[in-house]
Amino acid sequence: MGDHFKTDTDQLGQFLKTLEGCVRDLNEARSALAHVRADQIGTKRLDEACDGFQARWKYGSEQTKQMIDAVSEGVKSNKKSYEEVEEALEKAFKHIAEQGTSGGGSAK
């Protein structure tokens, strides 16, 4: 089974950086649009459409950020768990190796 399942914790770390970049880009886009007011654009109908878009964009970007944050937390937790398992396995194998070389094992 171990031959078919591998986890690269460095890749998980890179994925976390990508997610953080997405949140940063989303916030920058929303901030840039926040300075544009609908009453600066033109007709009343266009102004109303822009106001509606701004409201939907804000809501959608906030929802997207929450989802990205939730995924990030899950990936962080999984990365930490994989690293802890790797450390425990490394310690166990070192302990077994030490027992084998110290004569602590008995052959029957």
Secondary structure, 3 states (H helix, E strand, C coil): CCCCCCCCHHHHHHHHHHHHHHHHHHHHHHHHHHCCCHHHCCCHHHHHHHHHHHHHHHHHHHHHHHHHHHHHHHHHHHHHHHHHHHHHHHHHHHHHHHHHHCCCCCCC
